[in-house]
Amino acid sequence: MGNDPGRRGSKVNKSESSRVNRPLTGIAFKVVSVTVFVAMSSLIKAAGPLPAGQIVFFRSFFAMLPILAFLGFRQELRTAFHTKRPLNHIARGMVGVTAMGLGFFALTRLPLPEAITLNYAQPLLVVVFSSIILGETIRFYRWSAVVVGLIGVCIISWPKLTLFGAGAGMGNDEMLGVIAAIVGAAVSALAMIVVRSLVHTERTGTIVLWFSLTSTVLALCTYPLGWSALTFQQAALLIIAGCCGGLGQLLMTEAYRYAEASTVAPFEYTSMIFGLAVGYYLFGDVPTIHMLVGGLIVVGAGIFIIWRERQLGLERRAVRQVAPSQA
């Protein structure tokens, strides 16, 4: 629910030292952003089983409010929408809104901890798609972590996917929720591949605003398919959830500004802890043994991939530093 890339170019280079020297600040921003995103998911779940397109509209439209306010405060509002790659942004929006809709559908059909944990399949699938689409070299260690992590996903999903004992009511709803969560994680991984191509030329604010605008328009197109009449409470929950989404994106961006990605990324998994607590106390969701065991496996695999990426980054940096001296 949620991974904005940091800025590229000269502005990033100027802030490299601050990121390295202020890791605790970056971690603090990351943990707060994770908390805000869990709050967003909880508010959406509390609003009830509404059409996914309707939820996406509120999430996207009202997310722009804190983002625009932040850019206005930084006097970057006039150039925020400027881009030479509008079609790429629209493509990213189409893929992203599909992932978001599937994720929200799963959220309204599954216990909160399971919906959050199944989304952890996304970074595993990013590794797979990076190899297939971008041609990146993925060696044995990371492939092994991906396989182990996907086994964890299967452990979480199996009780919901099995046809034995699944009734006509909640059982089928949860089965559809699991399928939506897994497919949504895969589509979200594809969206991250598109973002990787955008960050080379686009600013973070531009990417976030274009995505919010595109997903708002696309979600609005689902209105003829039938939106639910909202109570005042449901509308309030969705509006606050949308604002939380925009605030979470800003906080996450700041986290990567003050610390390296490999430092703050593992703290994404604190959402599992928050999700367990909120799910239990607010929604009465008691975690199953399958969810706990599978979740720990997925989290362990994800952290290993992050650690491996950091090691490879250090090796590449060392090679670049040695190469000029040998020239």
C-alpha positions in Angstrom: 0.0 0.0 0.0 2.2 2.0 -0.7 6.4 2.5 -2.3 7.5 5.9 -3.6 11.0 6.2 -5.1 13.3 8.9 -3.9 14.3 11.8 -6.0 17.0 11.3 -8.7 19.5 13.7 -10.1 21.3 16.6 -8.4 18.8 17.0 -5.6 19.3 13.5 -4.5 23.1 13.8 -4.7 23.0 16.9 -2.5 21.1 15.0 0.2 23.2 11.8 0.1 25.2 12.8 3.2 22.1 13.7 5.1 20.5 10.3 4.3 23.6 8.5 5.5 24.2 10.6 8.6 20.5 10.6 9.8 19.3 7.0 9.7 17.3 7.3 12.8 15.3 10.2 11.3 14.7 8.1 8.2 13.6 5.1 10.2 11.2 7.3 12.3 9.6 8.7 9.1 9.2 5.1 7.7 7.6 3.7 10.9 5.2 6.7 11.1 4.4 6.2 7.3 3.7 2.5 7.9 1.4 3.4 10.8 -0.5 5.9 8.7 -0.9 3.3 5.9 -2.3 0.8 8.4 -4.7 3.4 9.7 -5.8 4.0 6.1 -6.4 0.3 5.5 -8.3 0.1 8.8 -10.5 3.0 7.9 -11.3 1.4 4.5 -12.1 -1.9 6.2 -14.3 -0.1 8.7 -16.3 1.5 5.9 -17.5 -1.9 4.9 -17.6 -3.9 1.6 -18.0 -1.2 -1.0 -17.2 -1.3 -4.7 -13.4 -1.3 -5.2 -13.6 1.5 -7.8 -15.5 3.7 -5.4 -12.8 3.1 -2.7 -10.0 3.9 -5.2 -11.7 7.2 -6.1 -11.8 8.4 -2.5 -8.3 7.1 -1.8 -6.8 8.8 -4.9 -8.8 12.1 -5.0 -8.4 13.0 -1.3 -4.8 11.8 -1.3 -4.0 14.8 -3.5 -5.0 17.3 -0.8 -2.0 16.8 1.6 0.3 16.3 -1.4 -0.7 19.6 -3.0 -0.5 21.3 0.4 3.1 20.0 0.9 4.2 21.0 -2.6 2.6 24.4 -2.2 4.5 24.9 1.1 7.7 24.0 -0.7 6.8 26.4 -3.6 6.9 23.5 -6.1 3.3 23.5 -7.0 3.6 25.4 -10.3 5.9 22.8 -11.9 4.5 19.7 -10.1 2.5 18.4 -13.1 5.2 19.2 -15.7 6.4 16.2 -17.6 7.6 15.1 -21.0 6.3 11.6 -20.5 2.5 11.8 -20.0 1.8 8.5 -21.7 4.2 6.7 -19.3 2.4 8.3 -16.3 -0.9 7.2 -17.7 0.3 3.6 -18.2 1.7 3.6 -14.7 -1.7 4.9 -13.4 -3.6 2.2 -15.3 -1.5 -0.6 -13.8 -1.4 1.0 -10.4 -5.1 1.6 -10.2 -5.7 -2.1 -11.1 -3.4 -3.2 -8.2 -5.0 -0.7 -5.8 -8.5 -1.9 -6.7 -7.6 -5.6 -6.2 -5.9 -4.7 -2.9 -8.9 -2.9 -1.6 -11.2 -5.7 -2.7 -9.1 -8.1 -0.7 -9.0 -5.8 2.2 -12.8 -5.8 2.5 -13.0 -9.6 2.2 -10.0 -10.8 4.4 -8.9 -10.2 8.0 -6.7 -7.1 8.2 -3.5 -9.0 9.1 -3.8 -11.4 6.2 -4.6 -8.7 3.7 -1.5 -6.8 4.8 0.8 -9.8 4.9 -0.2 -11.2 1.5 0.8 -7.8 0.0 4.4 -8.7 1.1 4.5 -10.9 -2.0 5.0 -7.7 -4.0 8.8 -7.2 -3.4 9.3 -10.9 -4.1 7.6 -10.6 -7.5 9.5 -7.4 -8.3 12.6 -9.6 -8.3 11.0 -12.0 -10.7 9.7 -9.3 -13.1 13.1 -7.4 -12.9 14.7 -10.5 -14.3 12.0 -11.2 -17.0 11.2 -7.7 -18.1 14.3 -5.6 -17.3 16.9 -8.5 -17.9 18.5 -7.9 -14.5 20.8 -10.6 -13.3 19.3 -12.4 -10.3 21.6 -15.0 -8.8 21.0 -18.1 -6.6 20.6 -16.4 -3.2 17.8 -14.0 -4.3 16.0 -16.7 -6.4 16.1 -18.9 -3.3 14.7 -16.2 -1.1 11.9 -15.6 -3.7 11.0 -19.3 -3.7 11.0 -19.5 0.1 8.9 -16.3 0.3 6.3 -17.6 -2.2 6.1 -20.8 -0.1 5.2 -18.6 2.8 2.4 -17.0 0.7 1.1 -20.5 -0.2 1.0 -21.3 3.5 -1.1 -18.2 4.3 -3.4 -18.8 1.3 -3.9 -22.5 1.4 -6.7 -22.6 4.1 -8.7 -20.0 2.1 -8.1 -21.5 -1.3 -9.0 -25.1 -0.5 -12.5 -26.1 -1.6 -12.9 -28.4 1.3 -14.9 -26.8 4.1 -15.5 -23.5 2.2 -19.1 -22.6 2.6 -21.2 -20.6 0.3 -20.8 -17.4 2.3 -17.7 -16.1 4.1 -15.6 -19.0 2.8 -16.1 -18.0 -0.9 -15.6 -14.3 0.0 -12.3 -15.0 1.6 -11.2 -17.3 -1.2 -11.9 -14.4 -3.7 -10.1 -12.0 -1.3 -6.9 -14.2 -1.3 -6.9 -14.5 -5.1 -7.4 -10.7 -5.4 -4.6 -10.0 -2.9 -2.1 -12.2 -4.8 -3.0 -10.9 -8.2 -2.9 -7.4 -6.8 0.6 -8.0 -5.5 1.7 -9.2 -8.9 0.2 -6.2 -10.7 1.7 -3.9 -8.1 5.1 -5.4 -8.8 4.6 -4.6 -12.4 3.7 -1.0 -11.4 7.0 -0.8 -9.6 8.9 -1.8 -12.7 7.2 1.1 -14.6 8.1 3.4 -11.8 11.8 2.4 -12.1 11.8 3.7 -15.6 10.1 7.0 -14.6 12.4 7.9 -11.7 15.3 8.5 -14.1 13.6 11.6 -15.5 10.7 12.5 -13.2 10.5 14.0 -9.8 8.8 12.2 -6.9 6.1 14.8 -6.6 5.3 14.6 -10.3 5.0 10.8 -10.2 2.8 10.8 -7.2 0.5 13.6 -8.5 0.1 12.1 -11.9 -0.7 8.7 -10.4 -3.3 10.2 -8.0 -4.9 12.2 -10.9 -4.9 9.2 -13.3 -6.3 6.8 -10.7 -9.0 9.3 -9.7 -10.2 9.6 -13.3 -10.0 5.9 -14.0 -11.9 5.1 -10.7 -14.5 7.6 -11.6 -15.1 5.7 -14.9 -16.4 2.8 -12.7 -19.4 4.9 -11.5 -21.8 3.4 -14.2 -21.0 -0.1 -12.9 -22.7 0.9 -9.7 -21.5 2.7 -6.6 -23.1 2.3 -3.2 -24.9 5.1 -1.5 -22.7 6.2 1.4 -23.8 7.0 4.9 -22.2 10.1 6.5 -19.9 7.8 8.5 -18.8 5.8 5.5 -18.0 9.0 3.5 -16.1 10.4 6.5 -14.0 7.2 6.8 -13.1 7.1 3.1 -12.2 10.8 3.0 -9.9 10.4 6.0 -8.5 7.2 4.5 -7.7 9.1 1.3 -5.9 11.9 3.2 -4.0 9.3 5.2 -2.9 7.8 1.9 -1.4 11.0 0.7 0.2 11.8 4.0 1.7 8.3 4.1 3.2 8.8 0.7 4.8 12.1 1.8 6.2 10.5 5.0 7.6 7.6 3.1 9.3 9.8 0.6 10.9 11.8 3.5 12.1 8.5 5.0 14.1 7.6 1.9 15.5 11.2 1.8 17.1 10.8 5.2 18.4 7.2 5.0 19.4 4.7 2.5 16.7 2.4 1.1 18.3 -0.7 2.6 18.2 0.9 6.0 14.5 1.9 6.1 12.9 -0.8 3.9 12.9 -3.6 6.5 10.7 -1.4 8.7 7.9 -1.8 6.2 7.3 -5.2 7.9 6.3 -3.4 11.1 2.9 -3.1 9.4 2.4 -6.8 10.2 2.7 -6.1 13.9 0.4 -3.0 13.6 -2.0 -5.0 11.5 -2.2 -7.8 14.0 -2.9 -5.4 16.9 -5.5 -3.3 15.0 -7.2 -6.4 13.5 -7.5 -8.0 16.9 -8.7 -5.0 18.9 -10.9 -3.3 16.3 -12.2 -6.1 14.1 -11.8 -9.2 16.3 -9.4 -10.8 13.8 -7.6 -13.7 15.5 -4.5 -14.7 13.5 -4.3 -18.3 12.5 -1.2 -20.5 12.7 -1.0 -20.5 8.9 -1.0 -16.7 8.8 1.7 -16.4 11.5 4.0 -19.1 10.1 3.6 -18.1 6.5 3.9 -14.4 7.4 7.2 -14.9 9.2 8.5 -16.8 6.2 7.5 -14.1 3.8 9.0 -11.4 6.0 12.2 -13.3 6.5 12.6 -13.8 2.7 11.8 -10.1 2.1 14.4 -8.9 4.6 17.0 -11.3 3.1 16.4 -9.8 -0.3 16.8 -6.3 1.0 20.1 -7.4 2.8 21.3 -9.0 -0.4 20.5 -5.9 -2.4 22.5 -3.9 0.1 25.5 -6.2 -0.2 25.4 -6.1 -4.0 25.2 -2.3 -3.9 28.2 -2.1 -1.7 30.1 -4.4 -4.0 29.2 -2.3 -7.1 30.2 0.9 -5.2 33.6 -0.6 -4.3 34.2 -1.6 -8.0 33.3 1.9 -9.2 35.7 3.5 -6.7 38.6 1.1 -7.6 38.1 1.4 -11.4 39.2 5.0 -11.8 42.4 4.4 -9.9 43.2 1.6 -12.3 42.5 3.6 -15.4 
